[in-house]
């Protein structure tokens, strides 16, 4: 389907990118990012334990 509005002669395609970068660089005042956890995440550990348990159960069932 064709663009019914047609091209705009004075449209600067980099303008929106420049405004977005200025907004991101400025950022909200008083808001800081939380530091990333340095240790392993508990979800990852639980997931690995569950995966090992499932593999062990499948192996045990295969030997029966």
Backbone as numpy.savetxt, mean C-alpha at the origin, in Angstrom:
# Nx Ny Nz CAx CAy CAz Cx Cy Cz
-15.60 5.75 -27.55 -16.45 6.93 -27.55 -15.55 8.17 -27.55
-15.88 9.14 -28.34 -15.07 10.34 -28.48 -15.26 11.27 -27.29
-14.27 12.12 -27.07 -14.34 13.11 -26.01 -15.23 14.25 -26.47
-16.42 14.45 -25.89 -17.33 15.48 -26.38 -16.86 16.89 -26.06
-15.98 17.08 -25.09 -15.57 18.43 -24.71 -14.46 18.95 -25.60
-13.68 18.07 -26.17 -12.60 18.50 -27.04 -11.41 18.99 -26.24
-10.29 19.22 -26.90 -9.08 19.66 -26.18 -9.21 21.11 -25.73
-8.62 21.41 -24.61 -8.60 22.78 -24.10 -7.27 23.40 -24.50
-7.29 24.57 -25.07 -6.08 25.21 -25.55 -5.15 25.67 -24.45
-5.69 26.06 -23.30 -4.83 26.61 -22.25 -4.61 25.62 -21.10
-4.81 24.34 -21.33 -4.65 23.34 -20.28 -3.18 22.97 -20.12
-2.67 23.08 -18.92 -1.29 22.71 -18.62 -1.30 21.35 -17.94
-0.89 20.27 -18.63 -0.96 18.94 -18.02 -0.05 18.80 -16.81
1.01 19.60 -16.70 1.90 19.51 -15.54 1.38 20.32 -14.36
0.39 21.15 -14.58 -0.11 22.01 -13.51 -0.69 21.23 -12.36
-1.49 20.23 -12.63 -2.07 19.46 -11.55 -1.00 18.68 -10.80
0.00 18.19 -11.51 1.09 17.48 -10.85 1.87 18.42 -9.95
2.13 19.63 -10.41 2.86 20.60 -9.60 2.07 20.98 -8.36
0.76 21.16 -8.49 -0.05 21.49 -7.32 -0.09 20.33 -6.34
-0.16 19.09 -6.86 -0.17 17.93 -5.98 1.15 17.81 -5.23
2.26 18.01 -5.92 3.56 17.92 -5.25 3.69 19.00 -4.19
3.21 20.20 -4.48 3.26 21.26 -3.48 2.43 20.90 -2.26
1.27 20.29 -2.49 0.41 19.87 -1.38 1.08 18.79 -0.56
1.70 17.81 -1.22 2.35 16.71 -0.50 3.57 17.21 0.25
4.35 18.09 -0.38 5.54 18.61 0.28 5.19 19.46 1.50
4.09 20.21 1.39 3.67 21.05 2.50 3.19 20.19 3.66
2.32 19.23 3.37 1.81 18.31 4.38 1.00 19.01 5.44
0.20 18.26 6.17 -0.57 18.85 7.25 0.34 19.25 8.42
0.04 20.37 9.04 0.85 20.87 10.14 0.52 20.12 11.42
1.53 19.77 12.19 1.32 19.13 13.48 1.10 17.64 13.41
1.12 17.06 12.26 0.90 15.61 12.13 2.22 14.96 11.76
2.61 13.95 12.53 3.84 13.24 12.26 3.53 11.78 12.02
4.37 11.16 11.21 4.18 9.74 10.94 4.69 8.93 12.11
3.99 7.85 12.40 4.42 6.95 13.47 5.65 6.18 13.00
6.61 5.95 13.87 7.79 5.19 13.47 7.42 3.74 13.16
8.08 3.18 12.19 7.82 1.79 11.80 8.34 0.87 12.90
7.63 -0.23 13.16 8.12 -1.15 14.18 9.44 -1.78 13.74
10.36 -1.87 14.66 11.68 -2.38 14.29 11.76 -3.89 14.37
10.93 -4.51 15.21 10.96 -5.95 15.37 9.98 -6.65 14.44
9.97 -7.98 14.48 9.02 -8.71 13.64 7.58 -8.49 14.12
6.69 -8.52 13.21 5.28 -8.30 13.53 4.66 -9.59 14.02
3.76 -9.45 14.96 3.12 -10.63 15.56 2.27 -11.37 14.53
1.66 -10.64 13.60 0.85 -11.28 12.56 1.67 -12.19 11.66
2.87 -11.75 11.35 3.75 -12.56 10.51 4.15 -13.84 11.23
4.45 -13.73 12.51 4.83 -14.90 13.30 3.66 -15.88 13.39
2.48 -15.37 13.67 1.30 -16.24 13.76 1.03 -16.91 12.43
1.17 -16.18 11.33 0.95 -16.76 10.01 1.92 -17.88 9.70
3.17 -17.70 10.07 4.16 -18.75 9.83 3.85 -19.99 10.67
3.47 -19.77 11.92 3.12 -20.91 12.80 1.93 -21.67 12.23
0.92 -20.96 11.77 -0.26 -21.61 11.19 0.12 -22.38 9.93
0.95 -21.80 9.08 1.37 -22.47 7.85 2.13 -23.76 8.17
3.02 -23.71 9.15 3.78 -24.91 9.52 2.83 -25.97 10.08
1.84 -25.55 10.87 0.88 -26.50 11.43 0.06 -27.16 10.33
-0.35 -26.41 9.33 -1.13 -26.97 8.23 -0.29 -27.96 7.43
0.96 -27.62 7.15 1.83 -28.52 6.40 2.06 -29.80 7.20
2.27 -29.67 8.51 2.47 -30.85 9.35 1.23 -31.73 9.38
0.04 -31.10 9.44 -1.20 -31.89 9.46 -1.40 -32.63 8.14
-1.11 -31.98 7.03 -1.26 -32.62 5.72 -0.26 -33.77 5.59
0.96 -33.58 6.04 1.95 -34.65 5.99 1.55 -35.82 6.87
1.02 -35.54 8.05 0.58 -36.59 8.96 -0.58 -37.39 8.36
-1.53 -36.69 7.73 -2.66 -37.37 7.09 -2.19 -38.19 5.87
-1.18 -37.74 5.17 -0.70 -38.45 4.00 -0.01 -39.76 4.39
0.55 -39.82 5.58 1.26 -41.03 6.03 0.31 -42.07 6.63
-0.89 -41.70 6.89 -1.84 -42.66 7.48 -2.41 -43.58 6.45
